[in-house]
Amino acid sequence: MQGGDAERGKTLFTDPALGGSKSAKSCNTCHPEGKGLENTGGDIAGTINACIEKALGGKPLAADSKEMKDLVAYITSLKK
């Protein structure tokens, strides 16, 4: 997955409306500043969608969507 914007991904990471969620939670609620995601590997997009569906109550993002690419870029940037 290429072409993601890590800065935009960071913004999406804190957006409680991600995936159409109606909760007040965002990815950042459980993973402040991405903490604990530094060693995320494997299917990052699948993990993101699992969290959006289960923790946030939203709908999964398309794997090739700009939002997904940006979120993956942000999480990948945490490894550096």
C-alpha positions in Angstrom: 0.0 0.0 0.0 1.7 3.2 -1.1 1.0 6.9 -1.4 -0.4 7.6 2.0 0.0 10.9 3.8 1.1 10.3 7.4 0.1 13.7 8.6 -3.4 13.3 7.3 -3.4 9.8 8.8 -2.6 11.3 12.2 -5.6 13.6 11.8 -7.9 10.7 10.9 -6.5 8.8 13.8 -8.0 11.4 16.2 -11.3 11.7 14.3 -14.3 10.2 16.1 -16.3 10.1 12.9 -13.9 7.7 11.2 -15.8 5.0 9.4 -19.1 6.7 10.0 -18.8 6.0 13.7 -21.3 7.8 15.9 -19.4 7.2 19.2 -17.2 9.8 20.8 -14.2 7.5 20.5 -11.3 7.7 18.0 -8.3 5.4 17.4 -6.4 7.8 19.7 -8.8 7.0 22.6 -7.3 3.5 23.0 -3.9 4.3 21.4 -2.9 7.8 22.6 -0.4 9.3 20.1 -0.2 5.8 18.5 1.3 4.3 21.7 1.6 0.5 21.4 1.4 0.5 17.6 5.1 1.0 17.0 5.6 -2.7 16.4 2.5 -3.3 14.3 3.2 -5.5 11.4 1.4 -7.8 9.1 -2.1 -6.8 7.9 -2.2 -3.2 9.2 -5.3 -2.4 7.2 -7.1 -5.4 8.5 -6.2 -4.4 12.1 -7.4 -0.8 11.5 -10.8 -2.1 10.1 -11.2 -4.5 13.0 -10.8 -1.6 15.5 -13.1 0.7 13.4 -15.8 -2.0 13.5 -15.5 -3.4 17.0 -14.1 -0.5 19.1 -15.6 2.5 17.3 -18.8 1.0 15.9 -18.1 2.2 12.4 -17.9 0.6 9.0 -14.7 -0.7 7.5 -12.7 1.4 5.1 -11.9 0.1 1.6 -8.3 -1.2 1.5 -7.5 1.0 -1.4 -9.1 4.2 -0.1 -7.2 7.4 0.6 -8.2 7.2 4.2 -6.8 3.7 4.7 -3.6 4.6 2.9 -3.1 7.7 5.1 -3.8 5.7 8.3 -1.4 3.0 7.3 1.3 5.6 6.5 0.8 7.2 9.9 1.0 3.9 11.8 4.1 2.9 9.7 5.7 6.3 10.6 5.6 5.4 14.3 8.3 2.8 13.7 10.9 5.4 12.8 
